[in-house]
Amino acid sequence: MIGEAEYEKLVAKLDDLVDQVGEAESHTLASMMGVLSALIEDYENVNVPELALKN
């Protein structure tokens, strides 16, 4: 499980990757975006109840 500080770093890194990679699924960093998204979603499901209710 990650903590809030790590979560914030992951969100910032994902934002940077989205800016860099965009919609290019063949980009070498596209798979990293998926991993970061999954980690962020797991954190939010546990720690941000109002977001978990939307899923």
Secondary structure, DSSP 8 states (H G I E B T S, - for coil): ---HHHHHHHHHHHHHHHHHHTT-TTSTTHHHHHHHHHHHHHHHHHH-HHHHHH-
